[in-house]
Amino acid sequence: VTAMKIAVLGTGPVGQAIAGRLAELGHDVTVGTRDPEATRTRTDDSGTATYAAWQQDHPAVALATFEDAARGADLVVNAAGGNVSLDILDQAGDEHLADKVLLDISNPLDHSQGFPPRLFVKDDDSLAEMIQRAHPRARVVKALNTLTSSLMVHPETLGEETTVFVSGDDAGAKATVVGLLGELGHTDVIDLGDLSTARGAEMWLPFWIRIAMALGGSDFNIKVVRGAGVVNDR
Ligand SMILES: NC(=O)c1ccc[n+]([C@@H]2O[C@H](COP(=O)([O-])OP(=O)(O)OC[C@H]3O[C@@H](n4cnc5c(N)ncnc54)[C@H](OP(=O)(O)O)[C@@H]3O)[C@@H](O)[C@H]2O)c1
């Protein structure tokens, strides 16, 4: 494993899971947030551990502004809410995203009309493509948005191999992300194709939410079982 300098933009469950695991795996990880001091002292009523409590368990992970985190990174992860992703990537700075792999985990959920959330983009566009258009020099790869944060980093807890997906226009960037996914324990990765294929991965979310409601939990994932008629092995 070659250690990379990774910026994880987002302090929520996804940011914590990804940052914590990548640091355990030996990467040099900085989490990005709007206001580091506010994040350090924040008390949380959402049921998620406060950042300070999480930080105590992950002393190697640095905390910085979105911009400072992105500036120092080789690879940037978007782990922010979908509705704020374009905003926080602007804060990170277009020049600090240029030529870097941008792993986009966000989902375009619109919670403004209550539960279940709607998608604010779908079918003929995706949040991943919106991010790519806003930052043409970033090498955007969509991945990991299809499963819950704990399973992103510990898929083995399901007890059998399950499937994750990558979408992106840059083959080298996708290869880098597939490598990281392997480090996280994902052994079945389907390369869907160019970044427009992120539309399908993002449109999975409404179905994911209904399955989670039916099962009473988020501890599940897709497993794509191939029959003999399938031509490609991934
Ligand atoms: N939760 C999951 O299991 C899961 C699974 C798959 C995909 N996803 C997707 O992954 C992304 C992250 O999800 P999450 O649940 O970890 O985090 P989240 O709570 O949706 O997002 C947290 C981040 O959003 C930032 N943020 C919130 N409001 C903001 C605003 N007005 N302006 C700028 N930044 C703002 C926060 O910044 P501060 O740090 O400054 O507070 C924080 O870093 C989402 O797009 C979600 O749909 C989540």
The ligand as a Tripos MOL2 file, in Angstrom:
@<TRIPOS>MOLECULE
LIG
   48    52     1     0     0
SMALL
NO_CHARGES

@<TRIPOS>ATOM
      1 N1        -24.6330    8.3770    5.9740 N.am      1 LIG1
      2 C1        -24.4350    7.3570    5.1610 C.2       1 LIG1
      3 O1        -24.3480    6.1890    5.5820 O.2       1 LIG1
      4 C2        -24.2940    7.6210    3.6880 C.ar      1 LIG1
      5 C3        -24.2070    6.5320    2.8150 C.ar      1 LIG1
      6 C4        -23.9830    6.7790    1.4380 C.ar      1 LIG1
      7 C5        -23.8550    8.0830    0.9980 C.ar      1 LIG1
      8 N2        -23.9800    9.1290    1.8580 N.ar      1 LIG1
      9 C6        -23.8170   10.4890    1.3620 C.3       1 LIG1
     10 O2        -22.5640   10.9530    1.8240 O.3       1 LIG1
     11 C7        -22.6320   12.3370    2.1030 C.3       1 LIG1
     12 C8        -22.2170   12.5910    3.5450 C.3       1 LIG1
     13 O3        -23.1820   12.0720    4.4010 O.3       1 LIG1
     14 P1        -23.0550   12.1760    5.9900 P.3       1 LIG1
     15 O4        -24.2990   11.5650    6.5060 O.co2     1 LIG1
     16 O5        -21.7500   11.7220    6.4490 O.co2     1 LIG1
     17 O6        -22.9120   13.7310    6.2670 O.3       1 LIG1
     18 P2        -23.8760   14.9830    6.3520 P.3       1 LIG1
     19 O7        -24.2450   15.0940    7.7720 O.co2     1 LIG1
     20 O8        -24.9210   14.9850    5.3200 O.co2     1 LIG1
     21 O9        -22.8190   16.1310    5.9420 O.3       1 LIG1
     22 C9        -21.8850   16.5960    6.8430 C.3       1 LIG1
     23 C10       -21.0270   17.6530    6.2100 C.3       1 LIG1
     24 O10       -21.8080   18.6290    5.4900 O.3       1 LIG1
     25 C11       -21.3200   19.9120    5.8260 C.3       1 LIG1
     26 N3        -22.3790   20.9210    5.7560 N.ar      1 LIG1
     27 C12       -23.6120   20.8410    6.3060 C.ar      1 LIG1
     28 N4        -24.3160   21.9810    6.0550 N.ar      1 LIG1
     29 C13       -23.4900   22.7720    5.3370 C.ar      1 LIG1
     30 C14       -23.6280   24.0640    4.7620 C.ar      1 LIG1
     31 N5        -24.7540   24.7670    4.8720 N.pl3     1 LIG1
     32 N6        -22.5700   24.5600    4.0780 N.ar      1 LIG1
     33 C15       -21.4310   23.8630    3.9550 C.ar      1 LIG1
     34 N7        -21.2510   22.6320    4.4700 N.ar      1 LIG1
     35 C16       -22.2590   22.0970    5.1550 C.ar      1 LIG1
     36 C17       -20.8320   19.7800    7.2250 C.3       1 LIG1
     37 O11       -19.8560   20.7780    7.4220 O.3       1 LIG1
     38 P3        -19.1890   21.0310    8.8670 P.3       1 LIG1
     39 O12       -18.1520   19.9760    9.0110 O.co2     1 LIG1
     40 O13       -18.6280   22.3780    8.7600 O.co2     1 LIG1
     41 O14       -20.2930   20.9120    9.8740 O.co2     1 LIG1
     42 C18       -20.2730   18.3940    7.2830 C.3       1 LIG1
     43 O15       -18.8910   18.3750    6.9530 O.3       1 LIG1
     44 C19       -24.0560   12.7680    1.7870 C.3       1 LIG1
     45 O16       -24.1020   13.3130    0.4850 O.3       1 LIG1
     46 C20       -24.8410   11.4800    1.8700 C.3       1 LIG1
     47 O17       -26.0000   11.4950    1.0420 O.3       1 LIG1
     48 C21       -24.2030    8.9130    3.1830 C.ar      1 LIG1
@<TRIPOS>BOND
     1     1     2 1
     2     2     3 2
     3     2     4 1
     4     4     5 ar
     5     4    48 ar
     6     5     6 ar
     7     6     7 ar
     8     7     8 ar
     9     8     9 1
    10     8    48 ar
    11     9    10 1
    12     9    46 1
    13    10    11 1
    14    11    12 1
    15    11    44 1
    16    12    13 1
    17    13    14 1
    18    14    15 2
    19    14    16 1
    20    14    17 1
    21    17    18 1
    22    18    19 2
    23    18    20 1
    24    18    21 1
    25    21    22 1
    26    22    23 1
    27    23    24 1
    28    23    42 1
    29    24    25 1
    30    25    26 1
    31    25    36 1
    32    26    27 ar
    33    26    35 ar
    34    27    28 ar
    35    28    29 ar
    36    29    30 ar
    37    29    35 ar
    38    30    31 1
    39    30    32 ar
    40    32    33 ar
    41    33    34 ar
    42    34    35 ar
    43    36    37 1
    44    36    42 1
    45    37    38 1
    46    38    39 2
    47    38    40 1
    48    38    41 1
    49    42    43 1
    50    44    45 1
    51    44    46 1
    52    46    47 1
@<TRIPOS>SUBSTRUCTURE
     1 LIG1         1 GROUP 0 **** ****
